[in-house]
């Protein structure tokens, strides 16, 4: 009975040893293959906008050593900085396409607004900072005739 935490016996070999069925399948080479395929896909067509579209509808899982799942890009970006660099480019392309097609009325503006806010933290409201470099402004005095008002 091998596998699972605490269930790996010495005769089962070391976890993630080459040749072991439990070995890590997402190597840096495999991650870069996926990342470069994703980047090519984003650049190929204007309609190629969403990561999930690539992962579930366009990506052929049999082309890669590991399984394809929603959290895979986040997992690989934490594991390999080289994959993170490619993922950042893909995210910028996604953001640009959302803004571009929202402005050209090719995508529903409300959906674009929601996605840009939810995914990228972009909002259409203005936050005014009434401070000076993060410090509160000092008060001042208004004089009106013999009256003085401190603010």
Chimera marker file (.cmm) of the C-alpha trace (Angstrom):
<marker_set name="trace">
<marker id="1" x="0.000" y="0.000" z="0.000" r="1" g="1" b="0" radius="0.5"/>
<marker id="2" x="2.051" y="2.948" z="-1.232" r="1" g="1" b="0" radius="0.5"/>
<marker id="3" x="1.306" y="6.624" z="-1.602" r="1" g="1" b="0" radius="0.5"/>
<marker id="4" x="-0.320" y="9.186" z="0.593" r="1" g="1" b="0" radius="0.5"/>
<marker id="5" x="1.249" y="10.984" z="3.513" r="1" g="1" b="0" radius="0.5"/>
<marker id="6" x="2.838" y="8.487" z="5.861" r="1" g="1" b="0" radius="0.5"/>
<marker id="7" x="2.012" y="5.541" z="3.592" r="1" g="1" b="0" radius="0.5"/>
<marker id="8" x="5.223" y="5.533" z="1.531" r="1" g="1" b="0" radius="0.5"/>
<marker id="9" x="7.306" y="2.563" z="2.564" r="1" g="1" b="0" radius="0.5"/>
<marker id="10" x="11.060" y="2.275" z="1.944" r="1" g="1" b="0" radius="0.5"/>
<marker id="11" x="10.428" y="-0.421" z="-0.666" r="1" g="1" b="0" radius="0.5"/>
<marker id="12" x="8.157" y="2.001" z="-2.552" r="1" g="1" b="0" radius="0.5"/>
<marker id="13" x="11.129" y="4.277" z="-3.241" r="1" g="1" b="0" radius="0.5"/>
<marker id="14" x="11.504" y="7.960" z="-2.543" r="1" g="1" b="0" radius="0.5"/>
<marker id="15" x="8.694" y="10.354" z="-3.240" r="1" g="1" b="0" radius="0.5"/>
<marker id="16" x="9.354" y="12.319" z="-6.468" r="1" g="1" b="0" radius="0.5"/>
<marker id="17" x="12.314" y="10.133" z="-7.426" r="1" g="1" b="0" radius="0.5"/>
<marker id="18" x="12.777" y="9.820" z="-11.177" r="1" g="1" b="0" radius="0.5"/>
<marker id="19" x="10.939" y="6.763" z="-12.414" r="1" g="1" b="0" radius="0.5"/>
<marker id="20" x="8.504" y="6.914" z="-9.501" r="1" g="1" b="0" radius="0.5"/>
<marker id="21" x="4.868" y="7.246" z="-10.587" r="1" g="1" b="0" radius="0.5"/>
<marker id="22" x="4.378" y="9.920" z="-7.931" r="1" g="1" b="0" radius="0.5"/>
<marker id="23" x="7.228" y="11.994" z="-9.370" r="1" g="1" b="0" radius="0.5"/>
<marker id="24" x="6.599" y="15.684" z="-10.054" r="1" g="1" b="0" radius="0.5"/>
<marker id="25" x="5.375" y="15.948" z="-13.635" r="1" g="1" b="0" radius="0.5"/>
<marker id="26" x="5.476" y="19.727" z="-13.972" r="1" g="1" b="0" radius="0.5"/>
<marker id="27" x="9.163" y="20.382" z="-14.552" r="1" g="1" b="0" radius="0.5"/>
<marker id="28" x="10.397" y="23.809" z="-15.586" r="1" g="1" b="0" radius="0.5"/>
<marker id="29" x="10.695" y="22.574" z="-19.172" r="1" g="1" b="0" radius="0.5"/>
<marker id="30" x="7.053" y="21.424" z="-19.186" r="1" g="1" b="0" radius="0.5"/>
<marker id="31" x="5.930" y="24.659" z="-17.510" r="1" g="1" b="0" radius="0.5"/>
<marker id="32" x="7.732" y="26.763" z="-20.129" r="1" g="1" b="0" radius="0.5"/>
<marker id="33" x="6.173" y="24.669" z="-22.904" r="1" g="1" b="0" radius="0.5"/>
<marker id="34" x="2.711" y="25.384" z="-21.466" r="1" g="1" b="0" radius="0.5"/>
<marker id="35" x="3.540" y="29.065" z="-20.908" r="1" g="1" b="0" radius="0.5"/>
<marker id="36" x="4.861" y="29.590" z="-24.429" r="1" g="1" b="0" radius="0.5"/>
<marker id="37" x="1.867" y="27.767" z="-25.912" r="1" g="1" b="0" radius="0.5"/>
<marker id="38" x="-0.425" y="30.036" z="-23.870" r="1" g="1" b="0" radius="0.5"/>
<marker id="39" x="1.431" y="33.164" z="-25.006" r="1" g="1" b="0" radius="0.5"/>
<marker id="40" x="1.218" y="32.091" z="-28.674" r="1" g="1" b="0" radius="0.5"/>
<marker id="41" x="-2.504" y="31.389" z="-28.212" r="1" g="1" b="0" radius="0.5"/>
<marker id="42" x="-3.150" y="34.834" z="-26.699" r="1" g="1" b="0" radius="0.5"/>
<marker id="43" x="-1.373" y="36.510" z="-29.618" r="1" g="1" b="0" radius="0.5"/>
<marker id="44" x="-2.942" y="34.349" z="-32.343" r="1" g="1" b="0" radius="0.5"/>
<marker id="45" x="-6.544" y="35.611" z="-32.391" r="1" g="1" b="0" radius="0.5"/>
<marker id="46" x="-8.408" y="38.646" z="-31.057" r="1" g="1" b="0" radius="0.5"/>
<marker id="47" x="-11.003" y="36.317" z="-29.521" r="1" g="1" b="0" radius="0.5"/>
<marker id="48" x="-8.330" y="34.593" z="-27.408" r="1" g="1" b="0" radius="0.5"/>
<marker id="49" x="-8.839" y="36.557" z="-24.198" r="1" g="1" b="0" radius="0.5"/>
<marker id="50" x="-9.393" y="34.318" z="-21.175" r="1" g="1" b="0" radius="0.5"/>
<marker id="51" x="-6.994" y="31.924" z="-19.428" r="1" g="1" b="0" radius="0.5"/>
<marker id="52" x="-9.768" y="29.412" z="-18.761" r="1" g="1" b="0" radius="0.5"/>
<marker id="53" x="-10.582" y="29.388" z="-22.465" r="1" g="1" b="0" radius="0.5"/>
<marker id="54" x="-7.030" y="28.313" z="-23.215" r="1" g="1" b="0" radius="0.5"/>
<marker id="55" x="-6.793" y="25.801" z="-20.354" r="1" g="1" b="0" radius="0.5"/>
<marker id="56" x="-10.128" y="24.043" z="-20.917" r="1" g="1" b="0" radius="0.5"/>
<marker id="57" x="-11.067" y="24.585" z="-24.561" r="1" g="1" b="0" radius="0.5"/>
<marker id="58" x="-7.874" y="25.067" z="-26.538" r="1" g="1" b="0" radius="0.5"/>
<marker id="59" x="-5.125" y="23.299" z="-24.618" r="1" g="1" b="0" radius="0.5"/>
<marker id="60" x="-4.594" y="19.628" z="-25.438" r="1" g="1" b="0" radius="0.5"/>
<marker id="61" x="-3.790" y="18.012" z="-22.079" r="1" g="1" b="0" radius="0.5"/>
<marker id="62" x="-2.062" y="15.081" z="-23.771" r="1" g="1" b="0" radius="0.5"/>
<marker id="63" x="0.648" y="17.490" z="-24.999" r="1" g="1" b="0" radius="0.5"/>
<marker id="64" x="1.895" y="17.924" z="-21.421" r="1" g="1" b="0" radius="0.5"/>
<marker id="65" x="3.269" y="15.599" z="-18.764" r="1" g="1" b="0" radius="0.5"/>
<marker id="66" x="0.994" y="16.904" z="-15.995" r="1" g="1" b="0" radius="0.5"/>
<marker id="67" x="-2.719" y="17.499" z="-15.600" r="1" g="1" b="0" radius="0.5"/>
<marker id="68" x="-4.345" y="20.792" z="-16.612" r="1" g="1" b="0" radius="0.5"/>
<marker id="69" x="-6.464" y="22.472" z="-13.940" r="1" g="1" b="0" radius="0.5"/>
<marker id="70" x="-7.635" y="25.989" z="-13.072" r="1" g="1" b="0" radius="0.5"/>
<marker id="71" x="-4.997" y="26.706" z="-10.399" r="1" g="1" b="0" radius="0.5"/>
<marker id="72" x="-2.125" y="25.385" z="-12.540" r="1" g="1" b="0" radius="0.5"/>
<marker id="73" x="-0.864" y="28.805" z="-13.740" r="1" g="1" b="0" radius="0.5"/>
<marker id="74" x="-0.711" y="30.064" z="-10.137" r="1" g="1" b="0" radius="0.5"/>
<marker id="75" x="1.056" y="26.889" z="-8.994" r="1" g="1" b="0" radius="0.5"/>
<marker id="76" x="3.643" y="27.018" z="-11.792" r="1" g="1" b="0" radius="0.5"/>
<marker id="77" x="4.255" y="30.748" z="-11.336" r="1" g="1" b="0" radius="0.5"/>
<marker id="78" x="5.113" y="30.162" z="-7.664" r="1" g="1" b="0" radius="0.5"/>
<marker id="79" x="7.384" y="27.279" z="-8.579" r="1" g="1" b="0" radius="0.5"/>
<marker id="80" x="9.204" y="28.783" z="-11.592" r="1" g="1" b="0" radius="0.5"/>
<marker id="81" x="10.009" y="32.480" z="-12.018" r="1" g="1" b="0" radius="0.5"/>
<marker id="82" x="10.562" y="31.838" z="-15.731" r="1" g="1" b="0" radius="0.5"/>
<marker id="83" x="6.930" y="30.714" z="-16.034" r="1" g="1" b="0" radius="0.5"/>
<marker id="84" x="5.815" y="33.741" z="-14.006" r="1" g="1" b="0" radius="0.5"/>
<marker id="85" x="7.478" y="36.049" z="-16.552" r="1" g="1" b="0" radius="0.5"/>
<marker id="86" x="5.475" y="34.446" z="-19.376" r="1" g="1" b="0" radius="0.5"/>
<marker id="87" x="2.286" y="34.493" z="-17.301" r="1" g="1" b="0" radius="0.5"/>
<marker id="88" x="2.753" y="38.227" z="-16.636" r="1" g="1" b="0" radius="0.5"/>
<marker id="89" x="2.929" y="38.845" z="-20.401" r="1" g="1" b="0" radius="0.5"/>
<marker id="90" x="-0.248" y="36.816" z="-20.902" r="1" g="1" b="0" radius="0.5"/>
<marker id="91" x="-2.035" y="38.771" z="-18.162" r="1" g="1" b="0" radius="0.5"/>
<marker id="92" x="-1.012" y="42.071" z="-19.789" r="1" g="1" b="0" radius="0.5"/>
<marker id="93" x="-2.338" y="40.866" z="-23.151" r="1" g="1" b="0" radius="0.5"/>
<marker id="94" x="-5.594" y="39.809" z="-21.472" r="1" g="1" b="0" radius="0.5"/>
<marker id="95" x="-5.932" y="43.215" z="-19.800" r="1" g="1" b="0" radius="0.5"/>
<marker id="96" x="-5.152" y="45.100" z="-23.015" r="1" g="1" b="0" radius="0.5"/>
<marker id="97" x="-7.681" y="43.060" z="-24.997" r="1" g="1" b="0" radius="0.5"/>
<marker id="98" x="-10.381" y="43.610" z="-22.374" r="1" g="1" b="0" radius="0.5"/>
<marker id="99" x="-9.819" y="47.377" z="-22.395" r="1" g="1" b="0" radius="0.5"/>
<marker id="100" x="-9.481" y="47.565" z="-26.169" r="1" g="1" b="0" radius="0.5"/>
<marker id="101" x="-12.570" y="45.519" z="-27.008" r="1" g="1" b="0" radius="0.5"/>
<marker id="102" x="-14.569" y="47.197" z="-24.247" r="1" g="1" b="0" radius="0.5"/>
<marker id="103" x="-13.690" y="50.612" z="-25.704" r="1" g="1" b="0" radius="0.5"/>
<marker id="104" x="-14.528" y="49.447" z="-29.241" r="1" g="1" b="0" radius="0.5"/>
<marker id="105" x="-17.853" y="48.014" z="-27.986" r="1" g="1" b="0" radius="0.5"/>
<marker id="106" x="-16.922" y="44.486" z="-29.110" r="1" g="1" b="0" radius="0.5"/>
<marker id="107" x="-17.461" y="43.185" z="-25.572" r="1" g="1" b="0" radius="0.5"/>
<marker id="108" x="-20.193" y="44.059" z="-23.096" r="1" g="1" b="0" radius="0.5"/>
<marker id="109" x="-18.936" y="47.128" z="-21.218" r="1" g="1" b="0" radius="0.5"/>
<marker id="110" x="-20.428" y="46.026" z="-17.895" r="1" g="1" b="0" radius="0.5"/>
<marker id="111" x="-18.719" y="42.650" z="-18.106" r="1" g="1" b="0" radius="0.5"/>
<marker id="112" x="-15.406" y="44.277" z="-19.077" r="1" g="1" b="0" radius="0.5"/>
<marker id="113" x="-15.718" y="46.710" z="-16.179" r="1" g="1" b="0" radius="0.5"/>
<marker id="114" x="-16.425" y="43.846" z="-13.780" r="1" g="1" b="0" radius="0.5"/>
<marker id="115" x="-13.523" y="41.718" z="-15.060" r="1" g="1" b="0" radius="0.5"/>
<marker id="116" x="-11.014" y="44.570" z="-14.956" r="1" g="1" b="0" radius="0.5"/>
<marker id="117" x="-12.094" y="45.367" z="-11.425" r="1" g="1" b="0" radius="0.5"/>
<marker id="118" x="-12.167" y="41.768" z="-10.176" r="1" g="1" b="0" radius="0.5"/>
<marker id="119" x="-9.048" y="40.494" z="-11.928" r="1" g="1" b="0" radius="0.5"/>
<marker id="120" x="-6.835" y="43.571" z="-12.040" r="1" g="1" b="0" radius="0.5"/>
<marker id="121" x="-8.125" y="45.903" z="-9.340" r="1" g="1" b="0" radius="0.5"/>
<marker id="122" x="-8.928" y="48.646" z="-11.854" r="1" g="1" b="0" radius="0.5"/>
<marker id="123" x="-11.868" y="50.875" z="-10.961" r="1" g="1" b="0" radius="0.5"/>
<marker id="124" x="-13.640" y="53.829" z="-12.489" r="1" g="1" b="0" radius="0.5"/>
<marker id="125" x="-13.852" y="55.823" z="-9.288" r="1" g="1" b="0" radius="0.5"/>
<marker id="126" x="-11.296" y="58.366" z="-8.188" r="1" g="1" b="0" radius="0.5"/>
<marker id="127" x="-9.851" y="58.245" z="-4.706" r="1" g="1" b="0" radius="0.5"/>
<marker id="128" x="-8.699" y="61.674" z="-3.677" r="1" g="1" b="0" radius="0.5"/>
<marker id="129" x="-5.946" y="61.861" z="-1.090" r="1" g="1" b="0" radius="0.5"/>
<marker id="130" x="-6.551" y="64.895" z="1.059" r="1" g="1" b="0" radius="0.5"/>
<marker id="131" x="-3.205" y="64.525" z="2.710" r="1" g="1" b="0" radius="0.5"/>
<marker id="132" x="0.294" y="65.574" z="1.907" r="1" g="1" b="0" radius="0.5"/>
<marker id="133" x="2.423" y="62.491" z="1.161" r="1" g="1" b="0" radius="0.5"/>
<marker id="134" x="0.303" y="60.436" z="3.490" r="1" g="1" b="0" radius="0.5"/>
<marker id="135" x="0.509" y="62.997" z="6.289" r="1" g="1" b="0" radius="0.5"/>
<marker id="136" x="-2.427" y="65.037" z="7.471" r="1" g="1" b="0" radius="0.5"/>
<marker id="137" x="-2.476" y="68.629" z="6.301" r="1" g="1" b="0" radius="0.5"/>
<marker id="138" x="-1.837" y="71.162" z="9.023" r="1" g="1" b="0" radius="0.5"/>
<marker id="139" x="-4.724" y="73.410" z="9.921" r="1" g="1" b="0" radius="0.5"/>
<marker id="140" x="-4.906" y="77.073" z="9.088" r="1" g="1" b="0" radius="0.5"/>
<marker id="141" x="-6.670" y="80.152" z="10.378" r="1" g="1" b="0" radius="0.5"/>
<marker id="142" x="-9.176" y="82.242" z="8.484" r="1" g="1" b="0" radius="0.5"/>
<marker id="143" x="-9.506" y="85.848" z="9.606" r="1" g="1" b="0" radius="0.5"/>
<marker id="144" x="-12.717" y="87.703" z="8.823" r="1" g="1" b="0" radius="0.5"/>
<marker id="145" x="-12.755" y="91.109" z="10.319" r="1" g="1" b="0" radius="0.5"/>
<marker id="146" x="-12.168" y="90.652" z="14.082" r="1" g="1" b="0" radius="0.5"/>
<marker id="147" x="-13.109" y="86.954" z="13.872" r="1" g="1" b="0" radius="0.5"/>
<marker id="148" x="-10.585" y="84.157" z="13.585" r="1" g="1" b="0" radius="0.5"/>
<marker id="149" x="-11.580" y="80.649" z="12.640" r="1" g="1" b="0" radius="0.5"/>
<marker id="150" x="-9.082" y="77.785" z="13.071" r="1" g="1" b="0" radius="0.5"/>
<marker id="151" x="-9.485" y="74.963" z="10.628" r="1" g="1" b="0" radius="0.5"/>
<link id1="1" id2="2" r="1" g="1" b="0" radius="0.2"/>
<link id1="2" id2="3" r="1" g="1" b="0" radius="0.2"/>
<link id1="3" id2="4" r="1" g="1" b="0" radius="0.2"/>
<link id1="4" id2="5" r="1" g="1" b="0" radius="0.2"/>
<link id1="5" id2="6" r="1" g="1" b="0" radius="0.2"/>
<link id1="6" id2="7" r="1" g="1" b="0" radius="0.2"/>
<link id1="7" id2="8" r="1" g="1" b="0" radius="0.2"/>
<link id1="8" id2="9" r="1" g="1" b="0" radius="0.2"/>
<link id1="9" id2="10" r="1" g="1" b="0" radius="0.2"/>
<link id1="10" id2="11" r="1" g="1" b="0" radius="0.2"/>
<link id1="11" id2="12" r="1" g="1" b="0" radius="0.2"/>
<link id1="12" id2="13" r="1" g="1" b="0" radius="0.2"/>
<link id1="13" id2="14" r="1" g="1" b="0" radius="0.2"/>
<link id1="14" id2="15" r="1" g="1" b="0" radius="0.2"/>
<link id1="15" id2="16" r="1" g="1" b="0" radius="0.2"/>
<link id1="16" id2="17" r="1" g="1" b="0" radius="0.2"/>
<link id1="17" id2="18" r="1" g="1" b="0" radius="0.2"/>
<link id1="18" id2="19" r="1" g="1" b="0" radius="0.2"/>
<link id1="19" id2="20" r="1" g="1" b="0" radius="0.2"/>
<link id1="20" id2="21" r="1" g="1" b="0" radius="0.2"/>
<link id1="21" id2="22" r="1" g="1" b="0" radius="0.2"/>
<link id1="22" id2="23" r="1" g="1" b="0" radius="0.2"/>
<link id1="23" id2="24" r="1" g="1" b="0" radius="0.2"/>
<link id1="24" id2="25" r="1" g="1" b="0" radius="0.2"/>
<link id1="25" id2="26" r="1" g="1" b="0" radius="0.2"/>
<link id1="26" id2="27" r="1" g="1" b="0" radius="0.2"/>
<link id1="27" id2="28" r="1" g="1" b="0" radius="0.2"/>
<link id1="28" id2="29" r="1" g="1" b="0" radius="0.2"/>
<link id1="29" id2="30" r="1" g="1" b="0" radius="0.2"/>
<link id1="30" id2="31" r="1" g="1" b="0" radius="0.2"/>
<link id1="31" id2="32" r="1" g="1" b="0" radius="0.2"/>
<link id1="32" id2="33" r="1" g="1" b="0" radius="0.2"/>
<link id1="33" id2="34" r="1" g="1" b="0" radius="0.2"/>
<link id1="34" id2="35" r="1" g="1" b="0" radius="0.2"/>
<link id1="35" id2="36" r="1" g="1" b="0" radius="0.2"/>
<link id1="36" id2="37" r="1" g="1" b="0" radius="0.2"/>
<link id1="37" id2="38" r="1" g="1" b="0" radius="0.2"/>
<link id1="38" id2="39" r="1" g="1" b="0" radius="0.2"/>
<link id1="39" id2="40" r="1" g="1" b="0" radius="0.2"/>
<link id1="40" id2="41" r="1" g="1" b="0" radius="0.2"/>
<link id1="41" id2="42" r="1" g="1" b="0" radius="0.2"/>
<link id1="42" id2="43" r="1" g="1" b="0" radius="0.2"/>
<link id1="43" id2="44" r="1" g="1" b="0" radius="0.2"/>
<link id1="44" id2="45" r="1" g="1" b="0" radius="0.2"/>
<link id1="45" id2="46" r="1" g="1" b="0" radius="0.2"/>
<link id1="46" id2="47" r="1" g="1" b="0" radius="0.2"/>
<link id1="47" id2="48" r="1" g="1" b="0" radius="0.2"/>
<link id1="48" id2="49" r="1" g="1" b="0" radius="0.2"/>
<link id1="49" id2="50" r="1" g="1" b="0" radius="0.2"/>
<link id1="50" id2="51" r="1" g="1" b="0" radius="0.2"/>
<link id1="51" id2="52" r="1" g="1" b="0" radius="0.2"/>
<link id1="52" id2="53" r="1" g="1" b="0" radius="0.2"/>
<link id1="53" id2="54" r="1" g="1" b="0" radius="0.2"/>
<link id1="54" id2="55" r="1" g="1" b="0" radius="0.2"/>
<link id1="55" id2="56" r="1" g="1" b="0" radius="0.2"/>
<link id1="56" id2="57" r="1" g="1" b="0" radius="0.2"/>
<link id1="57" id2="58" r="1" g="1" b="0" radius="0.2"/>
<link id1="58" id2="59" r="1" g="1" b="0" radius="0.2"/>
<link id1="59" id2="60" r="1" g="1" b="0" radius="0.2"/>
<link id1="60" id2="61" r="1" g="1" b="0" radius="0.2"/>
<link id1="61" id2="62" r="1" g="1" b="0" radius="0.2"/>
<link id1="62" id2="63" r="1" g="1" b="0" radius="0.2"/>
<link id1="63" id2="64" r="1" g="1" b="0" radius="0.2"/>
<link id1="64" id2="65" r="1" g="1" b="0" radius="0.2"/>
<link id1="65" id2="66" r="1" g="1" b="0" radius="0.2"/>
<link id1="66" id2="67" r="1" g="1" b="0" radius="0.2"/>
<link id1="67" id2="68" r="1" g="1" b="0" radius="0.2"/>
<link id1="68" id2="69" r="1" g="1" b="0" radius="0.2"/>
<link id1="69" id2="70" r="1" g="1" b="0" radius="0.2"/>
<link id1="70" id2="71" r="1" g="1" b="0" radius="0.2"/>
<link id1="71" id2="72" r="1" g="1" b="0" radius="0.2"/>
<link id1="72" id2="73" r="1" g="1" b="0" radius="0.2"/>
<link id1="73" id2="74" r="1" g="1" b="0" radius="0.2"/>
<link id1="74" id2="75" r="1" g="1" b="0" radius="0.2"/>
<link id1="75" id2="76" r="1" g="1" b="0" radius="0.2"/>
<link id1="76" id2="77" r="1" g="1" b="0" radius="0.2"/>
<link id1="77" id2="78" r="1" g="1" b="0" radius="0.2"/>
<link id1="78" id2="79" r="1" g="1" b="0" radius="0.2"/>
<link id1="79" id2="80" r="1" g="1" b="0" radius="0.2"/>
<link id1="80" id2="81" r="1" g="1" b="0" radius="0.2"/>
<link id1="81" id2="82" r="1" g="1" b="0" radius="0.2"/>
<link id1="82" id2="83" r="1" g="1" b="0" radius="0.2"/>
<link id1="83" id2="84" r="1" g="1" b="0" radius="0.2"/>
<link id1="84" id2="85" r="1" g="1" b="0" radius="0.2"/>
<link id1="85" id2="86" r="1" g="1" b="0" radius="0.2"/>
<link id1="86" id2="87" r="1" g="1" b="0" radius="0.2"/>
<link id1="87" id2="88" r="1" g="1" b="0" radius="0.2"/>
<link id1="88" id2="89" r="1" g="1" b="0" radius="0.2"/>
<link id1="89" id2="90" r="1" g="1" b="0" radius="0.2"/>
<link id1="90" id2="91" r="1" g="1" b="0" radius="0.2"/>
<link id1="91" id2="92" r="1" g="1" b="0" radius="0.2"/>
<link id1="92" id2="93" r="1" g="1" b="0" radius="0.2"/>
<link id1="93" id2="94" r="1" g="1" b="0" radius="0.2"/>
<link id1="94" id2="95" r="1" g="1" b="0" radius="0.2"/>
<link id1="95" id2="96" r="1" g="1" b="0" radius="0.2"/>
<link id1="96" id2="97" r="1" g="1" b="0" radius="0.2"/>
<link id1="97" id2="98" r="1" g="1" b="0" radius="0.2"/>
<link id1="98" id2="99" r="1" g="1" b="0" radius="0.2"/>
<link id1="99" id2="100" r="1" g="1" b="0" radius="0.2"/>
<link id1="100" id2="101" r="1" g="1" b="0" radius="0.2"/>
<link id1="101" id2="102" r="1" g="1" b="0" radius="0.2"/>
<link id1="102" id2="103" r="1" g="1" b="0" radius="0.2"/>
<link id1="103" id2="104" r="1" g="1" b="0" radius="0.2"/>
<link id1="104" id2="105" r="1" g="1" b="0" radius="0.2"/>
<link id1="105" id2="106" r="1" g="1" b="0" radius="0.2"/>
<link id1="106" id2="107" r="1" g="1" b="0" radius="0.2"/>
<link id1="107" id2="108" r="1" g="1" b="0" radius="0.2"/>
<link id1="108" id2="109" r="1" g="1" b="0" radius="0.2"/>
<link id1="109" id2="110" r="1" g="1" b="0" radius="0.2"/>
<link id1="110" id2="111" r="1" g="1" b="0" radius="0.2"/>
<link id1="111" id2="112" r="1" g="1" b="0" radius="0.2"/>
<link id1="112" id2="113" r="1" g="1" b="0" radius="0.2"/>
<link id1="113" id2="114" r="1" g="1" b="0" radius="0.2"/>
<link id1="114" id2="115" r="1" g="1" b="0" radius="0.2"/>
<link id1="115" id2="116" r="1" g="1" b="0" radius="0.2"/>
<link id1="116" id2="117" r="1" g="1" b="0" radius="0.2"/>
<link id1="117" id2="118" r="1" g="1" b="0" radius="0.2"/>
<link id1="118" id2="119" r="1" g="1" b="0" radius="0.2"/>
<link id1="119" id2="120" r="1" g="1" b="0" radius="0.2"/>
<link id1="120" id2="121" r="1" g="1" b="0" radius="0.2"/>
<link id1="121" id2="122" r="1" g="1" b="0" radius="0.2"/>
<link id1="122" id2="123" r="1" g="1" b="0" radius="0.2"/>
<link id1="123" id2="124" r="1" g="1" b="0" radius="0.2"/>
<link id1="124" id2="125" r="1" g="1" b="0" radius="0.2"/>
<link id1="125" id2="126" r="1" g="1" b="0" radius="0.2"/>
<link id1="126" id2="127" r="1" g="1" b="0" radius="0.2"/>
<link id1="127" id2="128" r="1" g="1" b="0" radius="0.2"/>
<link id1="128" id2="129" r="1" g="1" b="0" radius="0.2"/>
<link id1="129" id2="130" r="1" g="1" b="0" radius="0.2"/>
<link id1="130" id2="131" r="1" g="1" b="0" radius="0.2"/>
<link id1="131" id2="132" r="1" g="1" b="0" radius="0.2"/>
<link id1="132" id2="133" r="1" g="1" b="0" radius="0.2"/>
<link id1="133" id2="134" r="1" g="1" b="0" radius="0.2"/>
<link id1="134" id2="135" r="1" g="1" b="0" radius="0.2"/>
<link id1="135" id2="136" r="1" g="1" b="0" radius="0.2"/>
<link id1="136" id2="137" r="1" g="1" b="0" radius="0.2"/>
<link id1="137" id2="138" r="1" g="1" b="0" radius="0.2"/>
<link id1="138" id2="139" r="1" g="1" b="0" radius="0.2"/>
<link id1="139" id2="140" r="1" g="1" b="0" radius="0.2"/>
<link id1="140" id2="141" r="1" g="1" b="0" radius="0.2"/>
<link id1="141" id2="142" r="1" g="1" b="0" radius="0.2"/>
<link id1="142" id2="143" r="1" g="1" b="0" radius="0.2"/>
<link id1="143" id2="144" r="1" g="1" b="0" radius="0.2"/>
<link id1="144" id2="145" r="1" g="1" b="0" radius="0.2"/>
<link id1="145" id2="146" r="1" g="1" b="0" radius="0.2"/>
<link id1="146" id2="147" r="1" g="1" b="0" radius="0.2"/>
<link id1="147" id2="148" r="1" g="1" b="0" radius="0.2"/>
<link id1="148" id2="149" r="1" g="1" b="0" radius="0.2"/>
<link id1="149" id2="150" r="1" g="1" b="0" radius="0.2"/>
<link id1="150" id2="151" r="1" g="1" b="0" radius="0.2"/>
</marker_set>
